[in-house]
Amino acid sequence: MKDRIFLASPHMSEEGYEKSYIKEAFDTNWIAPLGANVDGLEKEFCQLSGNRAATALSSGTAALHLALKLAGAKPEEKVFCQSLTFSATANAILYTGAEPVFIDSDYETWNMSPAALERAFQKYPDCRIVVPVHLYGIAANMTEIQRICKAHDAVLIEDAAESLGTLYGNKYTGTFGDYGVFSFNGNKIITTSGGGILAGNKADAEERIQKARFWSTQSREPVRHYEHKELGYNYRMSNICAGIGRGQLRVLEKRVNQKRQIFEFYRDAFSEIDDIEMMPVDFGGQRCNCWLSVMTLKPESIVKPLDIMLALEQENIESRLVWKPMHLQPFFADYDYIDNCGIAEDLFNRGVCLPSDTKMSREQQIEVIEIVRGMF
């Protein structure tokens, strides 16, 4: 069988940075969820991203949960959440007992529509928390979303799980809100095998993030015996995973450049096919990390997303549909949705995520391109 071409898979550094940090952890027997690598990852992540404080956790979902807890999410209160996203964004809201109100997207960014967000506040003026997502590495319209949140005194939590390395203006995504949430899952632009980070950039970020770090280690009080005054969670990242992350941070910029080259090669190759449009990556002067390269087909196209996926599958090539919006998911059907002309649903119906693996050779990408072009 031909070698499989993956959508996105882990890519360890060619220099072997990760191995050196892992070896140190083994040599010193720091295998538990603490140690020099955990401390180092948090410090180095802040230096890279521009955040004031960060805590390394077991997943991006854990980071979302603790961000919502820090924001004071309470049972039955409304939280505005982007509909076009992975289910973890909405699941974390339910962990707190709060209720998501799903917000439609816009075509300029594929992310939370500021116009729909304004209408959401008109309907639910007491909402205190907003969770936009930087989908596929594309920055949301943070200028407008920040303005709206400030006007309504709402806490802004950026789900930057897919956008590490994306610049919006001269700042990285995940530094605009009260909290930034990042994922190091195996398919992300860099990985710790599994893991995530909760970061903050406000004046009191160190105090807030320290509280989340406390919760993430079972809320154990700093006394000789095991004392617990609050509900705790087993959310801390292991020293081994953090070692992988430290090595991966050193090649982040390289991976961003590789992802962008993959996207640009697709865009150039499909530029003469009227039915194909690539995802928007230029809004707000951003430098998108292009975590996944996503194309949409015009509604009148005789070629459909599933046709492309099946043609690629026959050649052992992985692809994926765009995320199915949360308001269309059976589990979330009873929660409110603020529409913006059905844009999230439209993108789901017309979108295909193409192989964006940074280990993919140019010859393999050409093979993907030829299969897609051949369908037109």
Secondary structure, DSSP 8 states (H G I E B T S, - for coil): ----B-SS-----TT-HHHHHHHHHHHHT--SS-SHHHHHHHHHHHHHH--SEEEEES-HHHHHHHHHHHTT--TT-EEEEESSS-HHHHHHHHHTT-EEEEE-B-TTTSSB-HHHHHHHHHH-TT--EEE-B-GGG----HHHHHHHHHHTT-EEEEE-TT-TT-EETTEETTSSSSEEEEE--TTSSS--SS-EEEEE-STTHHHHHHHHHHHHBTTB-SSSS--BSS---B-B--HHHHHHHHHHHTTHHHHHHHHHHHHHHHHHHTTT-TTEEE----GGG-B---SSEEEEE-TT-SS-HHHHHHHHHTTTB--EE----GGGSGGGTTS-EE-SSSHHHHHHHHEEEE---TT--HHHHHHHHHHHHHT-
